[in-house]
Amino acid sequence: MNRIAPSLFAIALLFGISSARAAEVQVAVAANFTGPMEKIVPEFKKATGHKVVIAYGTVGKFYAQIKNGALFEVLVSADDETPIRLEKDALALPGTRFTYAIGKLMLWSATPGLVDDRGEVLKRGSFKRLAIANPKTAVYGSAAVDVMKNLGVLETLEPRFVLGESITQAYQFAATGNAELGFVALSQIYKDGKYSTGSYWAVPTELYPQIRQDAVILAKGKGNPAAEALMAYLKSDAARKVILAHGYELATGQ
């Protein structure tokens, strides 16, 4: 990214927003994107005057809630499949979806030396509990299952699973020692070029489907200037800088 990030003043002019015209947007955000979003939202508010009300959770639960009439106006998803499904269900606005980040899966332990740089600990089984996000509702949990299937260790390790409702809870289990290690998002253990203490394995991307994370304006957000401004801000250099700092990649051409 060699372009100069626009100033907050320039962004405000771009969106044509004044405090008198500020609006509010209800946003559903995938749990793995909690850290970056907590940095992006205050800067977005400074630049535009708009207020953002956020719920963090799993994509599977958000999909069910949106189908049942939840008031969310924007979905910042952990995958690309859910936004596409919502478009087909006429619950998301065509032409608004884009890939804001590509996520990475990590195997991490708060204990230094426990996780080796080849993931052999999964085959040795020298631990009692392994934290993962619920694969039925969480994208990163599903990716973790794919990794274990490809390594041929799923059946052996499944009895040791400690299931988190989301990737946030899976990380908390590993961080507090309720599980000796866990599959987490890179964004949870990486910030500004530094990893959290402990030990980790960067899971090779060929072991799980690419995690393309898309954002989309939902049907209930139609005509809401705050929803449109947030989507524009997620594409700005200011937001991308935060996204990259948390270990995500950017999609080619985005």
N, C-alpha and C positions, 0 to 999 in steps of 0.2 A: 504494500500500500504506500505509494510514493506521493499521492496527492495530499495537499495540505487540508487538514480537517477544517470545515467551515466554523466560524465563530458562532457563539450562541445568538448574537445579534443577527448574523446573516441567516441563521436557521429560522429565527422568528420572522424575519422579513419574507423568507421563502414561503412559510406557511400562512403568512398574512394574518397572524393572530394578535389580538390585543387582550389585555386582562378583562376588558369589559365583555368580550365575546368568548371567554373561556368556557369550555364544556367539560363533561365528565365521561369517561369510558370505562366499562366493566370488562376486565381482561382475565381470561383463563390462561395460566402459564404453567408449562411443564415443570415439574419439581427440579429437574437437573439444571434449569436455567435460573434458579433462584438468585444465586450470587450476582451474575451479570445484570439481571433485571433490577435488583436493589440499587445498583449504581446508575443504571440508565434512567429510571423513572424520575429521580430528583432533577437530573439535567434536562430531561424532556420537559418537565414542568417549568423550569427556569426559562427554557427557550420558547415555550408556547403558551404558558399560562393554564394549560389543560390539566385536569385532575385525573389520576389513574387509580382505579379500585381493583386490586388484584386478588385472585384466589390461586394458590399453588396446589398442584395435585398431579394425578396420573391421567394420561391421555384417554385410557379406557373409560374411566369414570366421567371425565369431561364429556366424552362423546354421548354417553347415556344421559347425562344431565341436559345437554343441549337438545337432544332428541325429545326430552320431556319438558322442554320449554324454559330452560334456565335463561336468565337475562344477560348472559355473556354477549359481548359485542365484538370481541376480538379473541382469537385463539392463537397462542404462541405455543405450538405443539412440539412434541419430542420426535415426531415422525412426519412423513409426507402423506402416508396413507389415510390418516384420519381427516385431514383437511380435504383431501380428494373425495372421500366418502361423504363428507358434509356438503360438498358442492353437488354431488349426485343426488343428495337428499333435499336439495334446494334450501339448505340451511346455512350456506356460505355464499358469498358474492363472487361469481365468476370474474376472473381477471385480477383478483386482489392477492392471490396466493403467491408466495415466493419463499425460497430457501434462505433463511437468515443465518444458519450455521450448520456445520457437520460435526456431530458429536463423536467422542471416542470413549471406549470402554476400558477400564482399568481393574486389575486385581490389586487390592491394597490392604495392608495391615498397619495398625498403629504401632506394632512391635517391630523394631529394626531387625533386619536379617531373616524374618520369617518367610517373606515372599521373595523368591529369587527372580532374576531377570529373564527367566525362560518359562516361568509358570509351572515348574516341576513340582512345586508344593502340592498342586492339585492331584498329581499322580501318587506322590508319597503318602498323602493323607495324614500328615502329622499335625492334625488339628481336630477339634471336636465340632465346631460350628462354623458355618459359612453363610454370610448374609447376602441375600440378593433381594431385589425388588420383585414383587409379585408378577410373574411373567404373563399372567392373564390380563393385567391392566396396565403394566408399565413397560415401555419400550426397552429400557435398559435391562430389565429383568428378562425379557424375552431374548435379548441379545446374549445375555449370560448363559441361558439354557442352550442356545445354539453353539456357543463356545465349548461347553462341556460335552455336548453331543459330538462335536467334531474331534474332540480330544479323547473320546471314548470313556469318559469318567462320570457321565451323568447318573447312571444307575447306582454307582458306588457312593456318590456324594449326596444324592437326593435326600437320604435320611438325616443328613446333617444340616439341611437348609434352615435358616432363620429368615422367614419371609417378612420383608418390610412392605408396608402399604404403598410406599413410593421409594424412589431412589434416595430421597432425603432420609427416610427412616432406615434404609439399608446401610447408608453411610453412618448414621448414628449408632447402629448396632455394632459396627466395626470400630468406630471411634471410642466407644465406651467400654469395649471389651466383652460385650454380650455375645459377640462372635469374634473369633481370633482374626478373621480376615473376611473380606467381602468384595463383591463386584460393585464398583462405583463408577460415576462419571468422572472423567478427567477434570472437569470444571470444579469438582468438589475438593480436589487435593492439589490443585495447581493455580497459582496466582502470580502474575507479573514475573514470570520466568522462574518461579521457585515452587518446589513440591513441599507438601506437608511432611512433617517428621514421620518416620515409620519406614516401611518397605513396600515396593510396588512392582507390578509387571504391566507394561503397556501391551495390552492384548493385540496381537497382529490382526489387522483389519480383514484379512482373508478368512478369519475364523467366525465372522458374524456379518450380517447384511449391513451395508452402509447406513449410518444413522443420519439421514437427511431431515433436518428439523425445519418445518415450514410454519409460517404465520399466515393467517387469513382473516379477513373481515367477515364476521358472521352476519346472517340475515338481519338480526336485531340491531346491527351497527350501521345499517344503510342510512346514509345522509348525516351521520354523526361526524362533525368536523374533528373531534378528538380522536376518533378511531382512524380516520384518514391520516391525521397528523402523526399518530403513533407509528403507523405502518411506514410512513415516509421517514420518520426519525430512525427506525430500525435499520434503514438502508444508508443512513448518513455515516460519514467517516468517524464521527464522535462515538456512535454506537458500535461500529465495527471495531474500533480500537479496544473497547471494553470486551467485546466478544473474543477477540484474538488473545487478549491478556489472560483470559480464563481457559486457554488451551483449545478452543474450538478452531476449526478451519472454516474458511469461507468457500461457498460453492463457486465454481468457475462460471464467469459471466454474470454473477449476481452483484 
